Amino acid sequence: MNKIDRARFVKKELDKIFPNPPIPLDHESVFTLLIAVLLSAQCTDKRVNQVTPELFRLANNPQKMSKLRVDQIRKIIRPCGLSPKKSKAIKELSKILLGEHKGQVPENFESLEQLPGVGHKTASVVMSQGFGHPAFPVDTHIHRLAQRWRLTNGKNVKQTEKDLKRLFKKKDWNRLHLQIIMYGREYCSARGCFGLTCLICSEVNNKRKRPIKTKKA
């Protein structure tokens, strides 16, 4: 298989296994999605979903969130890790949304990436899952699997994103992003396959004997 053949096989199998992948972070609006994605940095989606109900009961929009004290936010989100930094970012971005964006989450990458605590990956998730614009957010699962499937050299997440966007049609990006994450969690974990044993890896690397060493994001 060449790279294009591998990409086609990957898409075909993912469509079979996860035809309608759900958005993993619980949310009720673009704003609550933005906060949930920010909290998911170096934290599992499961943990975020356990923490956000309490936070969103107190404040589920920028107006209410901006009125909470940083220490209130920090106490609630502490299980997600990095709570000092994340709580300040949540408070500050809420104030910015009110002051500069009429209380609305901006629908473009440039404005999103200027918000505290919001990098390219977080902005990509909001653009794809919140607004429905084509984007290909690359997290650790996607970065790892793209290397195991030999769809990228894994130099860094920025390069992985570019490589995947070149290989797959734009209309499929949003669904593939979710499908690959789900596949990585269920079938090809960081310590559970190494590019040799899961359904997709065993096919795209069918002549390989040695484990694939992936580069970290």
C-alpha positions in Angstrom: 0.0 0.0 0.0 1.2 3.5 -0.8 0.2 6.4 1.4 -3.0 7.2 -0.6 -4.1 3.6 -0.4 -3.5 3.6 3.3 -5.5 6.7 3.7 -8.4 5.2 1.8 -8.3 2.0 3.8 -8.2 3.9 7.1 -11.2 6.0 6.1 -13.2 3.0 4.9 -12.6 1.0 8.1 -13.3 4.0 10.4 -16.6 4.6 8.6 -17.5 1.0 9.3 -16.6 1.1 12.9 -17.7 4.6 13.8 -20.3 5.8 11.2 -21.7 8.5 13.4 -19.1 9.5 16.0 -20.4 11.6 18.9 -18.7 14.7 20.2 -17.0 13.5 23.4 -17.2 16.7 25.5 -20.6 17.4 26.9 -21.8 21.0 26.2 -24.9 23.0 25.6 -23.5 25.9 23.6 -20.4 27.0 21.7 -19.3 28.8 24.9 -19.6 25.8 27.1 -17.8 23.7 24.4 -15.0 26.3 24.4 -14.6 26.0 28.1 -14.7 22.2 28.0 -12.1 22.0 25.3 -9.8 24.4 27.3 -10.2 22.2 30.3 -9.4 19.1 28.3 -5.7 20.1 27.9 -3.7 17.4 29.6 -6.9 15.9 31.0 -9.3 13.2 29.8 -12.6 14.0 28.3 -14.2 11.8 30.9 -12.8 13.8 33.8 -13.9 17.1 32.1 -17.4 15.8 31.7 -17.4 15.0 35.4 -16.3 18.5 36.3 -18.2 20.8 34.0 -21.8 20.2 35.2 -21.0 22.0 38.5 -19.2 24.8 36.7 -22.0 25.3 34.1 -24.7 25.3 36.8 -23.1 28.4 38.2 -22.1 30.0 34.9 -23.0 28.7 31.4 -22.3 32.0 29.5 -19.7 34.7 29.5 -21.8 37.1 31.6 -22.1 34.7 34.5 -18.6 33.3 34.2 -17.0 36.8 34.2 -18.7 37.4 37.6 -17.2 34.3 39.3 -14.0 34.7 41.3 -10.9 33.0 39.9 -10.7 31.0 43.1 -14.3 29.8 42.7 -13.5 28.5 39.2 -10.2 27.0 40.3 -11.8 25.0 43.1 -14.3 23.4 40.7 -11.9 22.6 37.9 -9.0 21.4 40.1 -9.5 17.7 39.1 -8.7 18.7 35.5 -5.2 19.8 36.3 -3.4 23.1 35.6 -6.2 24.8 37.5 -4.4 28.0 38.4 -3.7 28.7 34.7 -7.0 27.4 33.4 -9.1 29.3 35.9 -7.5 32.6 35.1 -7.9 31.9 31.4 -11.6 31.1 31.7 -12.3 34.3 33.7 -10.3 36.5 31.3 -11.6 35.1 28.1 -15.2 35.5 29.4 -14.4 39.2 30.0 -12.9 39.6 26.5 -15.9 37.9 24.9 -18.1 40.5 26.6 -15.9 43.5 25.9 -14.8 42.7 22.3 -17.3 40.2 20.9 -20.7 41.2 22.3 -20.7 38.1 24.5 -20.4 35.7 21.6 -17.7 33.2 20.8 -16.0 34.4 17.6 -16.4 32.3 14.5 -12.9 32.6 13.1 -9.5 31.1 13.9 -7.7 34.5 14.4 -10.0 35.8 17.1 -10.3 32.4 18.8 -6.5 32.0 19.0 -6.1 35.4 20.6 -8.3 34.3 23.6 -6.4 33.3 26.8 -5.8 29.6 27.0 -6.9 29.0 23.4 -4.3 27.5 21.1 -4.7 26.3 17.5 -6.0 22.9 18.5 -8.7 24.3 20.8 -9.7 26.8 18.2 -9.9 24.0 15.6 -12.2 21.9 17.8 -14.5 24.9 18.4 -14.6 25.7 14.7 -15.3 22.1 13.7 -17.6 20.9 16.5 -19.1 24.2 17.6 -19.6 25.9 14.2 -19.3 23.1 11.7 -16.4 24.5 9.7 -13.9 22.0 8.2 -10.9 21.6 10.6 -8.6 18.8 11.6 -7.6 19.2 15.2 -4.7 17.0 16.0 -4.5 15.6 19.6 -2.1 13.0 21.0 -4.3 10.1 19.7 -4.4 11.5 16.1 -0.7 12.3 16.2 0.2 8.8 17.3 -2.1 7.0 14.9 -1.1 9.0 11.9 2.4 7.9 12.5 1.5 4.3 13.0 -0.5 4.3 9.8 2.4 6.0 8.1 0.3 9.0 7.0 2.9 11.5 8.4 6.5 11.5 9.5 5.3 12.8 12.9 7.7 15.7 13.0 5.2 17.7 15.0 1.4 18.2 15.3 1.5 21.1 12.9 3.0 18.9 10.2 0.7 16.0 11.0 -2.3 18.3 10.5 -1.0 19.5 7.2 -0.3 15.9 6.0 -3.8 14.7 7.0 -5.5 17.6 5.3 -3.7 16.8 2.1 -4.7 13.1 2.3 -8.3 13.4 3.1 -11.2 15.5 1.6 -12.2 18.6 3.4 -15.8 17.4 3.8 -14.5 14.4 5.8 -12.1 16.2 8.2 -14.6 16.9 11.1 -15.8 13.3 11.2 -12.4 11.7 10.7 -11.0 13.8 13.6 -13.6 12.2 16.0 -13.3 8.7 14.4 -9.5 8.6 14.8 -9.7 9.7 18.5 -12.3 7.0 19.2 -10.3 4.4 17.4 -7.1 5.3 19.3 -8.9 5.0 22.6 -10.7 1.7 21.9 -8.3 -0.2 19.6 -4.9 1.4 19.3 -3.9 2.9 22.6 -0.4 4.3 23.3 0.7 1.1 25.0 -1.6 -1.4 23.4 -0.6 -1.9 19.7 2.6 -0.2 18.6 1.5 -0.3 15.0 1.3 -4.1 14.7 -1.8 -5.7 16.2 -5.0 -3.7 15.8 -7.2 -4.1 12.7 -6.0 -1.1 10.8 -2.3 -1.3 11.9 -2.0 -4.9 11.0 -3.3 -4.2 7.5 -1.3 -1.1 6.7 1.8 -2.5 8.2 1.3 -6.2 7.3 5.0 -6.9 6.6 6.4 -5.1 9.6 7.8 -7.1 12.5 9.2 -4.4 14.8 7.1 -2.0 16.8 6.7 1.6 15.5 8.3 4.2 17.7 6.1 7.3 17.5 7.3 10.9 18.2 5.5 12.8 20.9 3.4 15.7 20.1 
